[in-house]
Amino acid sequence: MVEILGNTTDTCVVVRFGGKVTGEEYKRFLDAVDERLKTHDKVDMVADLSEFEFYGDFEAFKEDFHF
């Protein structure tokens, strides 16, 4: 599960990762960051990982560790 929280701003993405994260969920998170980078040089992030287990599928893992 990936949840973009309501206190996200134009320059800071506040997100909660919980359980197992799928590729589709992770893409929504990346899209939120990319959207802010269109108008700002940098974007801060606050992440709650307290309930994060791992990736629900290999696509999310590949996207996260893509070089």
Number of C-alpha atoms within 10 A of each C-alpha: 17 20 16 15 13 9 9 15 13 14 16 16 21 18 19 18 21 17 15 16 21 18 18 15 17 21 16 14 19 13 12 16 19 13 12 18 14 9 11 11 8 12 16 14 14 12 14 14 12 10 12 15 13 14 19 16 13 12 15 20 16 12 13 14 7 7 5
